[in-house]
Amino acid sequence: MFSPFCRVEQLPNFVIKLKPIKMKTLFSIKNLSSLFVVLIVSFCMLSCTRCSEPPKEHVSDSYKKKLISYREGRILYDEYSRTNNAILTKYRNGEPDSRWYWFSVEDLEGYIHYVKETAKKQHLKNPGIRIYMGKYPMNHPRNKMAKPEYAGYQTIFLVPTAQGLKQDNPNVKSRAIISTDENKNLTDMEVLNMTNLAPPPKVSTADMP
């Protein structure tokens, strides 16, 4: 029998000679197969990496210590109605001022992300948000309010803060920066307003049920 690694070669005068096939060709085929397998595995691993969900950002649960019940919130609302709001209504000749202010969760999440990312780029610590009371002037630009009829009513606006920084000694060339415990307003960042409020319009939800 002929070896499978040999080929038949017919010479003149009808002499048959067995000539071995070069093993180099077989090794080349084997190497190509191995390379193909490696490429397939790499592609699968890359696809799995792209399809997997990115790591979720850690969310602190410190807010849980600051929660109150709806009933406790109602106590605060009624106290405000009995005191501050009564004075405001009298000052406004019986016309009630705004009682609540509304942002969507999407708006708040986006704004918080903006504050955190900007603070990170500026290497600021302990970013936060300070809520201020305000009032729209009667001639306030219409495009700067959620609705034009909000002119003349109270509103709120959110201001980013971060742990305060101060210079150690302005006369020293190094001007070392020292952090303080007080959170200070970040005046170079945008403020969030354009909130919905009530009243107006005077609807049943203007009160707290």
C-alpha positions in Angstrom: 0.0 0.0 0.0 1.0 3.5 -0.6 1.6 5.9 2.2 -1.0 8.7 2.4 1.9 11.2 2.6 3.3 10.1 -0.7 2.3 10.9 -4.2 2.7 8.7 -7.3 5.0 10.0 -10.0 5.3 8.2 -13.4 8.7 8.4 -15.0 9.8 7.6 -18.5 10.0 3.8 -19.3 7.0 3.3 -17.2 8.9 3.3 -13.9 6.8 4.3 -10.9 8.4 6.2 -8.1 6.9 7.2 -4.8 7.8 10.8 -3.8 7.0 12.1 -0.2 4.8 15.1 0.1 6.5 18.0 1.9 5.2 18.3 5.5 5.6 22.1 5.3 2.3 22.3 3.4 0.5 20.3 6.1 1.9 22.5 8.8 0.8 25.7 7.0 -2.8 24.4 6.8 -2.7 23.6 10.5 -1.4 27.1 11.4 -4.1 28.7 9.3 -6.8 26.7 11.1 -5.4 27.7 14.5 -5.4 31.4 13.5 -9.0 31.1 12.3 -10.1 29.7 15.6 -8.3 32.5 17.5 -10.0 35.1 15.4 -13.4 33.6 16.0 -12.9 33.4 19.8 -11.6 37.0 19.8 -14.6 38.2 17.9 -17.0 36.5 20.3 -15.3 37.9 23.3 -15.4 41.4 21.9 -19.1 41.0 21.0 -19.9 39.9 24.6 -18.0 42.9 26.0 -20.0 45.3 23.9 -23.3 43.7 24.8 -22.7 43.6 28.5 -24.1 46.5 30.6 -21.7 49.2 31.8 -21.0 49.2 35.5 -23.7 51.1 37.4 -22.7 54.2 39.3 -22.9 53.7 43.1 -25.9 55.5 44.6 -25.6 56.5 48.3 -28.5 55.6 50.6 -27.8 58.5 53.0 -31.0 60.2 51.8 -33.0 57.5 53.7 -32.1 59.2 57.0 -33.7 62.4 55.8 -37.1 61.0 54.7 -40.3 62.0 56.4 -43.8 60.6 55.9 -46.5 62.3 53.8 -48.4 63.1 57.0 -45.4 64.9 58.5 -45.1 66.8 55.3 -48.7 67.9 55.6 -47.9 69.3 59.1 -45.3 71.5 57.6 -47.6 72.6 54.8 -50.4 73.5 57.2 -48.0 75.5 59.4 -46.8 77.5 56.3 -50.4 78.1 55.3 -51.3 79.4 58.7 -48.4 81.8 59.0 -46.3 82.8 56.0 -48.9 82.2 53.3 -51.5 84.1 55.2 -49.3 87.1 55.3 -48.5 86.9 51.6 -52.1 86.5 50.7 -53.1 89.6 52.7 -50.2 91.5 51.1 -51.5 90.5 47.7 -55.0 91.7 48.4 -56.4 88.2 48.9 -54.7 86.7 45.8 -52.8 83.6 46.9 -49.2 83.1 46.0 -47.7 79.9 44.6 -47.7 76.9 46.9 -45.7 74.2 45.1 -43.0 73.9 42.5 -42.5 70.9 40.2 -39.6 69.4 38.2 -39.6 66.1 36.4 -37.4 63.3 37.7 -35.7 63.4 34.3 -34.9 67.1 34.7 -33.5 66.6 38.2 -31.4 63.6 37.2 -29.9 65.5 34.2 -29.2 68.6 36.3 -27.6 66.5 39.1 -25.4 64.8 36.5 -24.4 68.2 35.1 -23.4 69.4 38.6 -21.4 66.3 39.5 -19.5 66.1 36.2 -18.7 69.8 36.2 -17.5 69.6 39.8 -15.4 66.6 39.0 -13.7 68.4 36.1 -12.9 71.4 38.4 -11.7 69.0 41.1 -14.3 70.2 43.6 -15.4 68.2 46.6 -18.8 67.5 48.1 -21.0 69.0 45.3 -24.5 69.9 46.4 -27.6 72.0 45.5 -28.9 75.0 47.4 -32.6 75.9 46.9 -33.5 79.6 46.9 -36.8 81.3 47.0 -37.5 84.0 44.4 -40.2 85.9 42.6 -40.8 86.6 39.0 -41.1 90.3 38.3 -44.2 91.4 36.4 -42.0 92.3 33.4 -39.9 89.1 33.5 -39.1 87.7 30.0 -41.7 85.3 28.9 -39.2 82.8 27.6 -37.6 82.6 31.0 -40.6 81.1 32.7 -42.4 77.8 32.2 -45.6 79.8 31.5 -46.1 83.5 30.9 -48.8 83.7 33.6 -46.3 82.9 36.3 -45.1 86.6 36.3 -45.6 88.1 39.8 -45.5 84.8 41.6 -43.0 83.1 43.9 -40.6 80.6 42.4 -37.6 78.6 43.4 -34.2 78.1 41.7 -31.5 75.6 42.3 -27.8 76.7 42.7 -24.9 74.3 42.6 -22.5 74.3 45.6 -19.3 72.6 46.5 -16.9 72.5 49.4 -15.4 75.9 49.8 -11.8 76.7 48.7 -9.7 79.6 49.9 -6.2 80.7 49.4 -3.8 80.2 52.3 -2.0 83.5 51.7 -2.5 85.6 48.6 0.9 87.3 49.2 2.7 84.0 48.9 3.7 83.0 45.4 2.6 79.4 45.8 -0.9 80.5 46.8 -1.8 77.1 48.3 -5.5 76.2 48.2 -7.1 75.0 51.4 -10.5 73.4 51.6 -13.1 74.6 54.1 -16.2 72.8 55.5 -18.6 75.4 54.2 -20.3 74.7 50.9 -20.2 77.8 48.6 -22.2 78.7 45.6 -20.6 77.9 42.2 -21.3 81.1 40.4 -19.7 79.9 37.1 -22.3 77.1 36.7 -25.9 77.3 35.4 -28.8 77.6 37.7 -32.0 75.5 37.3 -35.4 77.3 37.2 -38.2 77.2 34.7 -40.3 75.2 37.1 -44.1 74.6 37.0 -45.9 76.1 40.0 -49.4 76.6 41.4 -51.3 78.8 41.6 -51.6 79.7 38.7 -53.4 78.1 37.1 -55.9 77.8 40.0 -56.5 74.1 40.1 -57.5 71.6 42.7 -53.9 70.4 43.0 -52.8 73.9 44.2 -53.6 72.6 47.7 -52.0 69.6 49.4 -54.6 66.9 49.7 
